[in-house]
Amino acid sequence: MAAENILGLTQNFLLPTSVEKFSAAIGESLEKTKLGLKSVIPALLLGIVTKAQTQNGAEVLVNLVHQDGIEEDKLPSETEDSYLDKGTDAVQGIFGNRLEGVVSSLENTTGIQNPGIYKMLIMAAPLVMGFLDTKMKHESLSTSGLMGFLDEPKTALKKIVSPDILQKISVPELRRPSYLPQEKSFIWMMLVLLMLGTLAGFWWFSGERILKNGKITQAVIGPVNPTSEPLVVPYFSPGDILTIDQMESFLQSGGAELPQIFRFETVQFEARSEKLIPGFEGELNLAAKALKKFPLITVRVEGHTDSIESEARSFEFSTLRAAKVMDQLIRRGIDPSRLESIGMGQSAPIATNSTEEGRALNQRIDLIITSYKNE
């Protein structure tokens, strides 16, 4: 799938194997790390988008992209100083002296200490820079072209990040982050000592690829049995799709192969909006009931759209709609740590977009069980 904007990168950082690598690097649980990534990655992307809003900022960003980006065929060893150098240069170049405030806000939001937040940022930044570098090369984008490209996801990102983080990214630069050493050589020595042995097999060596010839691949979710082949998500054959009212009986059967997709039929939204149309309560109540009865399962809410809007707008709508449904489940008593939401835009149609009926089918919300243990 060709990437229409950097929002499409968020799903790659939430893959199970990616979360495992970040978790090992920062010394936090998988659950806490995953929740942290849901705040850290959008904040990083919004910092990049904000940097590109002015000509001077965009020119700085272009230099960072070319200097600090990691291309797919040039990935270094995860313990090389050069990689850590690129990550730190990119993060400091993106946020400047705003970095301290952004990291502190992320700490308050996620419960992860400042050093862990900073490490997550420098691990992710070169990959995003690499994506932008490849995008610029393949599409021959100028600085102004990059500015236009990064302007599209701005509205969606501002809705995803917390107001406190948004405010910190927008404030004028004040001072150098106090927890960062002044000498670059010292920070590299400390970071290398901390990360040696913890970043082995960093997530891009686990088989997932963010880019291929300037394109983002489909998300890959690791299966319950780690020795089997990974399953491609979100595509499922029609025989795999069940309705929400079948969810409880499916879980009661036990030992089912995962992931398993369930499709909402009455959860619908107003046109070009994330506002729910009345009538959604029944299916959401059924889903919440099943989730409460089986408290050890985790699920992902996926939003899909038709292709009437641009890919960027479709991605925004699908992301906001999926988040809205997840919020409804939380309101019904489901622990947020068991849930995640993601927008897939128009990337996975199940019918033609040339007819009204087909477009209606493509605008959908799916709930996918990603892990399950039968007590």
C-alpha positions as CSV (number, residue, x, y, z in Angstrom):
1,M,0.0,0.0,0.0
2,A,1.5,3.4,-1.0
3,A,1.8,5.6,2.1
4,E,-0.3,8.7,1.7
5,N,1.0,10.2,5.0
6,I,3.1,9.2,8.0
7,L,0.0,8.3,10.0
8,G,0.2,4.9,8.3
9,L,3.4,4.2,10.2
10,T,1.7,4.0,13.6
11,Q,0.5,0.5,13.1
12,N,4.0,-0.8,12.5
13,F,5.2,0.3,15.9
14,L,2.3,-1.6,17.6
15,L,3.0,-5.0,16.1
16,P,3.5,-7.6,18.9
17,T,7.2,-8.2,18.0
18,S,7.9,-4.4,17.9
19,V,6.3,-4.0,21.3
20,E,8.5,-6.8,22.7
21,K,11.7,-5.1,21.4
22,F,10.7,-1.7,22.9
23,S,9.7,-3.4,26.1
24,A,13.1,-5.0,26.4
25,A,14.9,-1.8,25.6
26,I,13.1,0.3,28.3
27,G,12.6,-2.4,30.9
28,E,8.8,-2.1,31.1
29,S,6.0,-4.7,30.8
30,L,4.6,-5.4,27.4
31,E,1.2,-3.9,28.4
32,K,2.8,-0.7,29.7
33,T,5.1,-0.4,26.7
34,K,2.2,-0.8,24.2
35,L,0.2,1.9,25.9
36,G,3.3,4.1,25.9
37,L,3.9,3.6,22.2
38,K,0.3,4.7,21.5
39,S,1.3,8.1,23.0
40,V,4.9,8.4,22.1
41,I,4.7,7.6,18.3
42,P,1.8,10.1,17.6
43,A,3.8,12.7,19.6
44,L,6.9,12.1,17.5
45,L,4.9,12.3,14.3
46,L,3.2,15.5,15.4
47,G,6.6,17.0,16.3
48,I,7.7,16.2,12.7
49,V,4.6,17.7,11.2
50,T,4.9,20.8,13.3
51,K,8.5,21.3,12.4
52,A,7.5,21.3,8.7
53,Q,5.0,24.1,9.1
54,T,7.6,26.8,8.4
55,Q,10.1,27.1,5.6
56,N,13.1,27.2,8.0
57,G,11.7,24.3,10.0
58,A,11.1,22.3,6.8
59,E,14.7,22.9,5.7
60,V,16.0,21.7,9.0
61,L,13.8,18.6,8.7
62,V,15.0,17.9,5.2
63,N,18.6,17.8,6.5
64,L,17.5,15.5,9.3
65,V,15.8,13.2,6.9
66,H,18.8,12.9,4.7
67,Q,21.3,12.6,7.5
68,D,19.4,10.5,10.1
69,G,17.1,8.3,8.1
70,I,17.6,4.6,8.0
71,E,16.8,3.0,4.7
72,E,15.5,-0.6,4.6
73,D,18.6,-2.0,2.8
74,K,21.1,0.0,4.9
75,L,20.0,-1.0,8.4
76,P,22.9,-1.0,10.8
77,S,23.6,-3.2,13.8
78,E,21.2,-2.2,16.6
79,T,24.2,-1.7,18.9
80,E,26.1,0.7,16.6
81,D,26.9,4.1,17.9
82,S,25.9,5.6,14.5
83,Y,22.3,4.4,14.9
84,L,22.0,5.9,18.4
85,D,23.6,9.1,17.1
86,K,21.1,9.4,14.3
87,G,18.2,8.8,16.7
88,T,19.3,11.5,19.2
89,D,20.2,14.0,16.4
90,A,16.7,13.5,14.9
91,V,14.8,13.8,18.1
92,Q,16.7,16.9,19.3
93,G,16.4,18.4,15.8
94,I,12.6,17.8,15.7
95,F,11.7,19.1,19.2
96,G,14.7,21.3,20.1
97,N,14.4,22.7,23.6
98,R,10.8,21.6,23.6
99,L,12.0,18.1,24.2
100,E,12.0,18.3,28.0
101,G,8.4,19.4,28.2
102,V,7.3,16.8,25.6
103,V,9.0,14.0,27.5
104,S,7.6,15.1,30.8
105,S,4.1,15.2,29.4
106,L,4.6,11.7,27.9
107,E,5.8,10.5,31.3
108,N,2.7,11.8,33.0
109,T,0.5,10.3,30.3
110,T,2.1,6.9,30.1
111,G,3.7,6.3,33.6
112,I,7.0,5.5,31.9
113,Q,10.0,7.4,33.3
114,N,11.8,10.1,31.3
115,P,14.8,7.9,30.2
116,G,12.4,5.3,28.9
117,I,10.4,7.8,26.9
118,Y,13.5,9.3,25.5
119,K,14.8,5.9,24.5
120,M,11.6,5.1,22.7
121,L,11.8,8.3,20.8
122,I,15.4,7.8,19.6
123,M,14.6,4.2,18.6
124,A,11.7,5.2,16.5
125,A,12.9,8.5,14.9
126,P,15.4,7.1,12.4
127,L,12.8,4.8,11.0
128,V,10.4,7.7,10.4
129,M,13.2,9.7,8.9
130,G,14.0,6.8,6.6
131,F,10.5,6.6,5.5
132,L,10.5,10.3,4.6
133,D,13.8,10.1,2.9
134,T,12.6,7.3,0.7
135,K,9.3,9.2,0.0
136,M,11.3,12.3,-1.1
137,K,13.6,10.3,-3.3
138,H,10.9,8.2,-5.0
139,E,8.5,11.1,-5.6
140,S,11.3,13.7,-6.1
141,L,9.8,15.9,-3.4
142,S,11.3,19.3,-2.8
143,T,11.2,21.0,0.6
144,S,7.9,22.6,-0.3
145,G,6.6,19.3,-1.5
146,L,7.6,17.7,1.9
147,M,5.8,20.6,3.6
148,G,2.6,19.8,1.7
149,F,2.9,16.1,2.3
150,L,3.3,16.5,6.0
151,D,0.5,19.1,6.3
152,E,-2.2,16.5,5.5
153,P,-2.1,14.4,8.7
154,K,-1.8,17.5,11.0
155,T,-5.5,17.6,11.9
156,A,-5.8,13.9,12.7
157,L,-2.6,14.0,14.8
158,K,-3.8,16.9,16.8
159,K,-7.0,14.9,17.7
160,I,-4.9,11.8,18.7
161,V,-2.4,13.4,21.1
162,S,-3.4,14.7,24.5
163,P,-4.0,18.4,24.9
164,D,-1.0,18.7,27.3
165,I,1.4,17.1,24.8
166,L,-0.1,19.3,22.0
167,Q,0.6,22.4,24.0
168,K,4.1,21.3,24.8
169,I,4.9,20.7,21.1
170,S,3.5,24.1,20.2
171,V,5.3,26.3,22.8
172,P,8.4,28.3,22.0
173,E,11.8,26.7,22.7
174,L,13.0,27.5,26.2
175,R,16.1,25.6,27.3
176,R,18.1,22.4,26.8
177,P,16.5,19.3,28.5
178,S,18.2,19.0,31.9
179,Y,18.4,15.2,31.9
180,L,20.5,15.1,28.7
181,P,24.3,15.3,29.1
182,Q,25.9,18.2,27.4
183,E,28.6,16.2,25.6
184,K,27.4,13.9,22.8
185,S,30.3,11.4,23.4
186,F,29.1,10.9,27.0
187,I,25.5,10.2,26.1
188,W,26.6,7.7,23.5
189,M,28.7,5.8,26.0
190,M,25.8,5.6,28.5
191,L,23.2,4.7,26.0
192,V,25.3,2.0,24.4
193,L,26.0,0.5,27.9
194,L,22.3,0.6,28.7
195,M,21.1,-0.8,25.4
196,L,23.7,-3.5,24.7
197,G,22.0,-6.8,24.9
198,T,18.5,-5.3,25.2
199,L,18.1,-4.2,21.6
200,A,19.3,-7.5,20.0
201,G,17.0,-8.4,17.2
202,F,15.4,-5.0,17.2
203,W,12.0,-5.1,15.6
204,W,12.9,-4.5,12.0
205,F,15.1,-7.6,12.1
206,S,12.1,-9.7,13.1
207,G,10.7,-9.8,9.6
208,E,8.4,-6.8,9.6
209,R,9.2,-4.1,7.0
210,I,8.0,-0.5,7.1
211,L,9.1,0.2,3.6
212,K,9.5,-1.6,0.4
213,N,10.2,0.5,-2.7
214,G,8.7,3.5,-1.0
215,K,5.6,1.7,0.0
216,I,4.2,0.6,3.4
217,T,3.5,-3.0,3.7
218,Q,0.4,-4.5,5.4
219,A,0.6,-4.8,9.1
220,V,1.7,-8.3,10.3
221,I,0.5,-9.6,13.6
222,G,2.4,-12.4,15.3
223,P,0.3,-15.5,15.9
224,V,-0.6,-17.0,19.3
225,N,1.8,-19.9,18.4
226,P,5.2,-18.2,17.8
227,T,6.5,-21.1,15.8
228,S,3.9,-20.8,13.1
229,E,3.9,-18.4,10.2
230,P,2.6,-14.9,10.9
231,L,-0.9,-13.9,9.8
232,V,-1.5,-10.9,7.6
233,V,-4.0,-8.4,9.0
234,P,-6.5,-7.0,8.2
235,Y,-7.3,-9.2,5.2
236,F,-9.5,-12.2,6.1
237,S,-11.4,-14.5,3.7
238,P,-15.2,-14.3,4.0
239,G,-15.4,-17.6,5.9
240,D,-13.3,-16.1,8.7
241,I,-15.8,-13.3,9.4
242,L,-18.3,-13.7,12.2
243,T,-20.9,-11.3,13.6
244,I,-20.8,-9.7,17.1
245,D,-23.6,-11.9,18.4
246,Q,-21.5,-15.0,17.7
247,M,-18.6,-13.7,19.7
248,E,-19.5,-15.2,23.1
249,S,-20.2,-18.7,21.7
250,F,-16.9,-18.5,19.8
251,L,-15.0,-17.8,23.0
252,Q,-16.9,-20.5,24.8
253,S,-15.8,-23.1,22.3
254,G,-12.1,-22.6,23.3
255,G,-9.0,-23.5,21.4
256,A,-9.9,-21.4,18.4
257,E,-7.3,-20.3,15.9
258,L,-6.5,-16.6,16.2
259,P,-6.8,-13.8,15.2
260,Q,-10.5,-13.9,14.7
261,I,-12.5,-11.1,13.2
262,F,-16.0,-10.0,14.2
263,R,-17.9,-7.4,12.2
264,F,-20.3,-4.8,13.6
265,E,-23.5,-4.5,11.5
266,T,-25.4,-1.8,13.4
267,V,-22.4,0.4,14.4
268,Q,-22.6,3.1,11.8
269,F,-21.5,6.8,11.5
270,E,-22.7,9.9,9.9
271,A,-21.3,10.7,6.5
272,R,-17.7,12.0,6.7
273,S,-17.9,12.1,10.4
274,E,-16.9,10.1,13.5
275,K,-20.4,10.7,15.1
276,L,-22.2,7.5,15.8
277,I,-25.7,7.0,14.4
278,P,-28.2,5.9,17.1
279,G,-28.8,2.2,17.1
280,F,-25.3,1.1,17.9
281,E,-25.9,0.3,21.6
282,G,-27.1,-3.3,21.1
283,E,-24.0,-4.7,19.4
284,L,-21.6,-2.8,21.7
285,N,-23.4,-4.2,24.7
286,L,-23.0,-7.7,23.4
287,A,-19.3,-7.2,22.7
288,A,-18.8,-5.7,26.2
289,K,-20.7,-8.6,27.7
290,A,-18.4,-11.2,26.0
291,L,-15.3,-9.3,26.9
292,K,-16.3,-9.2,30.6
293,K,-17.1,-12.9,30.6
294,F,-13.6,-13.7,29.1
295,P,-11.3,-11.2,30.9
296,L,-8.1,-12.6,29.5
297,I,-8.7,-11.9,25.8
298,T,-7.3,-8.8,24.0
299,V,-8.9,-7.2,21.0
300,R,-8.2,-4.6,18.3
301,V,-10.9,-2.3,16.9
302,E,-10.3,-1.6,13.2
303,G,-11.9,1.2,11.2
304,H,-12.4,1.0,7.4
305,T,-13.8,3.4,4.8
306,D,-14.6,3.6,1.2
307,S,-12.5,5.5,-1.3
308,I,-14.6,8.6,-1.8
309,E,-12.2,10.8,0.1
310,S,-8.4,11.0,-0.3
311,E,-6.3,8.3,1.4
312,A,-5.3,10.8,4.0
313,R,-8.8,11.8,4.9
314,S,-10.0,8.2,4.8
315,F,-7.3,7.3,7.2
316,E,-8.3,10.1,9.5
317,F,-11.9,9.1,9.5
318,S,-11.2,5.4,10.1
319,T,-8.8,6.2,13.0
320,L,-11.3,8.5,14.7
321,R,-14.1,6.0,14.3
322,A,-12.2,3.1,15.6
323,A,-11.1,5.2,18.6
324,K,-14.8,6.1,19.2
325,V,-15.9,2.5,19.3
326,M,-13.0,1.6,21.6
327,D,-14.1,4.5,23.9
328,Q,-17.6,3.1,23.9
329,L,-16.3,-0.3,25.1
330,I,-14.3,1.4,27.9
331,R,-17.4,3.2,28.9
332,R,-19.0,-0.2,29.3
333,G,-16.4,-1.3,31.8
334,I,-13.7,-2.9,29.6
335,D,-10.1,-2.3,30.8
336,P,-8.3,0.0,28.3
337,S,-5.2,-2.2,28.5
338,R,-7.1,-5.0,26.8
339,L,-8.0,-2.8,23.8
340,E,-6.3,-1.0,20.9
341,S,-7.8,0.8,18.0
342,I,-6.4,1.5,14.5
343,G,-7.6,3.1,11.3
344,M,-7.0,1.3,8.0
345,G,-8.6,3.9,5.7
346,Q,-9.5,2.5,2.3
347,S,-6.7,0.0,2.2
348,A,-8.8,-3.2,2.7
349,P,-12.1,-3.0,0.7
350,I,-14.4,-6.0,0.8
351,A,-16.6,-4.8,-2.1
352,T,-16.4,-2.4,-5.1
353,N,-16.3,1.3,-4.4
354,S,-18.1,2.0,-7.7
355,T,-21.6,1.5,-6.3
356,E,-23.4,2.9,-3.2
357,E,-24.0,-0.6,-1.9
358,G,-20.3,-1.5,-2.2
359,R,-19.2,1.7,-0.5
360,A,-21.6,1.0,2.4
361,L,-20.0,-2.4,2.9
362,N,-16.5,-0.9,2.9
363,Q,-17.4,1.6,5.6
364,R,-17.2,-0.8,8.6
365,I,-15.9,-1.4,12.0
366,D,-14.3,-4.8,12.8
367,L,-13.4,-6.2,16.2
368,I,-10.5,-8.7,16.1
369,I,-9.5,-11.0,19.0
370,T,-5.7,-11.0,19.0
371,S,-5.0,-13.2,22.0
372,Y,-7.1,-15.5,24.2
373,K,-6.6,-17.7,27.2
374,N,-9.4,-20.0,28.4
375,E,-9.4,-20.0,32.2
